[in-house]
């Protein structure tokens, strides 16, 4: 399985680190990361799929090899930025911050590379979210411009209609 968290780490050095990850089973429709709760564990999807949601909005659909909860490696104890809901039965491999400290003791270079990769994954995700918000803001600006144009057209149409009514009244009742 290909996983970006391990990018650039030789397999021989990765094997003892992987032995420190714990397997976790998650069942379809189970929320296994809750937005707003403090995070202490990061997961890699080995089998299955999940949706990442912030509020009611689905931000991503993830499958095997995806990393979830990586912010806790960068900022231990930080609140979860999204909820993650299993869309199928899943097998995850996870590591909490205490075990990650053990990885540092085992092989600092591997731990630093994992942190860097986690940072890159997080930065990419935030850039995608920012991009989607920018697109929404642009759509909002377009809608506001269209609303303003329609209001202006309605105002002109109303003025024109009132002028015609005024002219009709003058013709009916001159003087």
N, C-alpha and C positions, 0 to 999 in steps of 0.2 A: 504494500500500500504506500502510495506517495503522500507525504505530509509536509507542508511548507515549514512547519515548526522545526523540522530536522534538516532543512536545506543547508548544504555545505558542511555537514558533519559526516566524517567517515564512518561507515557501518561498524567497523571494529571498535570505535570509541563510543558508538551509540548503543551497542548491545547491553552493556551493564546499566546504562541509564534507563533503557526501556524496561528492564527487569524491576525497576522501582515504581513503575506505573501500576495502578490497581484497576482491575476490570470492574465495570459496573453495567448492570442490565437495566434498561429503561423500556417501558411498555408504551405502545401506541396511545396517544392522547395524554400522556403524562407530562406535566410541567416539571422539568428537572432543574431549571434555573429560573428564578423569579426576579423580574425587574424590580429594582429598588432595594433588594436584600444585599447584605454584605457578601462579597465573594471570597472564597478561600481555595477554590479548586478549579482547575482548567481541564478540559476534556478534548480528546481526539475521537472522532467518530470512526469506529472500525467497521461497523455494519449498521445499516438503517439510514433513516432520513429524519430531519427535524426542520421546523420553521422557527425563525428568529423574529420576534415581534416586539415592537415598542408601542405600548398602548394597543390600539386595535390594528395597527398597520404591520403587515408582514414585510420585514426588511430584507429577508434572505431565506432561501431554501438550501439547506446544507446536507451533504451526504458523506460517504466514506472519505477519510483523509482530512476532512475539515476540522479546524481548531475552534473550540468554543470556550469562552471564559478566560481568554488569554490576558485580559487586563489585570486579573489578580496576580499574575507574575510580575507585571510592570508596577502595579500599585496595590500591594496586598491589603485586603480588607475593604477595598473600594466597593461602592454600591454597584450592583449589576445594572448595566445600561439597557438591557432588554431581557425579555423572557424567552426561554427556549422550550418548545413543545415538540415531543416526538410525533412524527407523522407515520411511523411504523415502529415495530419492535426494534430495539437498538442494542448494540454492544459498544460501550465506550471504554476508553482507557484514560484514567485521570491521575493527576498529581496535585496535591495540595501544597501550600507554601512551605510547610514544615519539611515535606519530602523534597521539595525543590532546593531547600537549604542543604539537604544531604547530597543532592546532585552537585551543588557547588563544591562541597568538600571532596566528592569523588573526582570531579573533573571540571575545574573552573572554566577552561576554554569552551567546553561543550555547553556549560550552563550559560556563559555569556553569549554564545552563538544562538542558543534557544531564546534568550531574552531579546536579542536583536531581531530575530525572526518574528517573535511575538509582537515587537514594536512595529515592524513593517506590516504585518497582518492588520494590526489595529489602525495604523495610519491609513492604509488602503480602505478599510471599512469606513472610517470617518470621512474620507474624501468622497466616497460613494454616497454617503448620507448627505453630506453638504451639497453635492451636485444635485441630488434629487430635490433638496429644499430650494436650491437656487432655481431649478426648473419650475417648481410650484410657485415661487415668488414671481417669476416672469409671467406665468399663466395668470396669476392674480393681477399683475399690472395690466396685462392685455384686457382682462375682464373689466377692470376699472376704467380703462380708456374707452372700451366699447360702451360701458354704462354711461359715461360722460357724453359720448357722441350721441347715444340714443336720447338722453335727457335734452341735449341741445336741439336735436331734430324734433322732439316732442314739443319743446318750448316754441320753436319756430312755427311748427304746424299749428299749435294752439293760437299763437299771435295771428297767423294768417287766417285761421278760422274765425277768430274774433273780429278781425278787420272786415271779412266778408259779411258777417252777421251785422256789423255796424253799418256797412254800406247798404245792406238789404233793408235795415230799419229806416235809413235815411230815404230810400226810394219809396217805401211804403208811407212814411210819415215825413214828407219834406217840410222843413221849416223849423 
